[in-house]
């Protein structure tokens, strides 16, 4: 089922998406930076066990939306609910303890600490016992083949390996919802397949509801159950990966008229 | 096993340094022993400063306020009540009459230091970066003014006098040893590990569930306790205390020691405190004239402070992580990898969360199949 938000989204009532358990929901969210609307009445939700891709051109508001969900950006209007609980005013660290984990663009690992310490902190920070954190870390490092670099400071790792560590750090917290912010940014084409495998592993391992943002649209579409397209701070389209691939509005947002003509040409018999 | 040795070294190294200084100092004249005691007490204040600044990466100019509170409380309550009635007639009644033992005054200093730090911290530690630094400086100023002018809690501009002198060389060494042990034990806690993560990357730390405020407050309070304790040691070393002795000069001196030693490690705090302490003592002696061999040298007055300032600048330029590189004692010996990267006192430039998007990259929105 494809939902095309051609009509102005402002008309939709803010409570359009029912607040439910096992669901992370934001309703009617608007955010402004220096008077510019970064997000405009956005409704968005992810269920536990579901992978939602979030794509859109530069400045569309993808990272802003993720920051709203994780608490790093405040909203002008709208609300965020986690499993039925209103978390709109909750600080980021509180949300993390409720099971809302994220990775960051460019990793943002604790660069002076070792791989093992980074992953362990992911668990300890959400009040997992030290013993359990240690065993979880050992398991995750084994699964990601990071054991041989476990005691190396992360700053010495390749960018690709650092991304894997940041995924492991988030998974170590056993999150209920897990967000990936541009995990493929700055990675060479060759290491995308491996990153994809790591993210698929993280999805299985955590069983969390996933939000995946990336500039590499194919990368997102291949991993997602459902895709939401943002443009100019609004939801432009929503649907399955295939539906989004064929969506004229989406292609136009990315590539302009030329792209639409190409799409039409490729669809012609 | 290796990490066990490393942990032991981390504690034993600084303690051994203190022991060596103490044993060497005990061979000196009584007057010189007083100087060595002063070095040890000052190093205790540096350890207090380290517990907060080193672990959080946030500079504080206010820690000497907690030293002041500890020193004045311990000094007043252990000085003879008769002297208090004569010199501080306006004191609150309980301050005028209560008499405690010197040992109790050390505990009182620690308790009051912790309490004051907790109250200050609850207000200030919500600030970040530069504003936090400036605000801690304001606390120093306020403490100085209140102690200087409120004659119900102290002698005002006059010094507290006739305080029993019990901080001998050995007591000074024991005091510093206790401070080192507390700092070491705190470093093993979960809270300190989480705080150190916020030092590396404040945004990521929040993202994974760490409350920056909470863990900074814990460190600030423990730092305040050690500072208040050091203040009590200090007053029992000097036998008197006035507000000018626990103000900007001491703040600068202890900060310089921490920076020169290495902000990010306990070993750096202890070594910096001792090394600069020895140098300062030598230089201020030289201002009064010293004999080096057959040569009699007299340095111009004030030169010692200038030299310490220059050393601090030189270290900041050429070894920003201090002479220990902000490593713990023998840390590099035990770790197999190359030295850690990143600086001990990470500025909080990373604490902002810009809504950044990477530069435009080519997109392939069309299906590949």
Interface residues (C-beta under 8 A of the other chain):
Chain A: X33 X38 X57 X58 X59 X62 X63 X64 X67 X70 X72 X73 X91 X92 X93 X94 X96 X97 X101 X102 X104 X105 X108 X109 X110 X111 X112 X113 X121 X122 X124 X125 X126 X127 X130 X151 X152 X153 X155 X156 X169 X170 X173 X182 X185 X186 X215 X216 X217 X218 X245 X246 X250 X251 X254 X255 X259 X262 X263 X266
Chain B: X190 X193 X194 X196 X197 X200 X201 X203 X204 X205 X206 X207 X208 X209 X210 X211 X212 X336 X337 X338 X340 X341 X342 X353 X355 X356 X357 X358 X360 X361 X363 X364 X365 X366 X367 X368
